[in-house]
């Protein structure tokens, strides 16, 4: 079973004109998310896994499932590496 994704509660974020800016106050690093990344971020609620979020986003963006899944998987790994999100145990 796929693990749910959850946001690091310490992350400070702001949506600006369809894009998100995230700040990890523990590292002082900023991260910018484009429209697709912003949609992904907004759908992380602690109960959805990557497959659930991909399904929701396919209704929103005109892209193949394979392309979206690869892009989201890459983004998810970067966000996990930088302690922005985590896999819920």
C-alpha positions in Angstrom: 0.0 0.0 0.0 1.3 3.4 -1.0 2.1 5.8 1.9 0.2 9.1 2.3 2.0 12.4 1.8 1.9 15.1 4.4 3.3 18.6 4.6 6.0 19.5 7.1 4.0 21.7 9.5 7.0 24.1 9.9 6.9 25.1 6.2 5.8 28.7 5.6 4.1 29.0 2.2 2.3 31.6 0.1 0.4 31.2 -3.2 1.3 34.1 -5.6 -0.5 34.3 -8.9 -0.9 30.5 -9.3 2.6 29.7 -8.1 3.8 28.8 -4.6 6.8 30.0 -2.6 7.8 27.7 0.2 10.2 28.5 3.0 11.8 26.0 5.3 12.6 28.0 8.4 14.9 25.3 9.7 17.3 25.6 6.7 16.4 29.1 5.6 15.9 27.8 2.0 13.2 29.0 -0.3 11.5 26.9 -3.0 9.4 28.0 -5.9 6.7 25.8 -7.4 5.1 26.4 -10.8 1.4 25.9 -11.5 1.7 22.1 -11.6 3.8 22.0 -8.4 1.5 24.4 -6.7 -1.5 22.1 -7.5 0.4 19.1 -6.2 1.3 21.0 -2.9 -2.3 22.0 -2.4 -3.5 18.4 -2.7 -1.2 17.1 0.0 -3.5 16.7 2.9 -2.0 13.8 4.9 -4.5 11.2 3.6 -3.7 11.1 -0.1 -0.9 9.2 -1.7 0.9 10.0 -5.0 -1.6 7.9 -7.0 -4.6 9.7 -5.5 -3.0 13.1 -6.2 -2.1 12.1 -9.8 -5.7 11.1 -10.5 -7.0 14.4 -9.2 -4.4 16.3 -11.2 -5.2 14.5 -14.5 -8.6 16.2 -14.3 -6.9 19.5 -14.1 -4.1 19.3 -16.6 -4.1 18.1 -20.2 -1.1 15.7 -20.0 -0.6 11.9 -20.1 -0.7 9.9 -16.9 2.8 8.7 -17.5 4.3 12.2 -17.9 2.4 13.6 -14.9 3.4 10.6 -12.7 7.1 10.9 -13.7 7.1 14.7 -13.0 5.3 14.4 -9.7 7.5 11.5 -8.6 10.6 13.7 -9.3 9.0 16.7 -7.5 8.0 14.5 -4.5 11.5 13.1 -4.1 13.0 16.7 -4.1 10.5 17.9 -1.6 11.1 14.9 0.7 14.9 15.3 0.4 14.5 18.9 1.5 12.1 18.1 4.4 9.2 20.0 2.8 7.0 16.9 2.8 7.2 13.5 4.2 5.7 10.0 3.8 3.2 9.3 6.5 4.0 6.1 8.3 
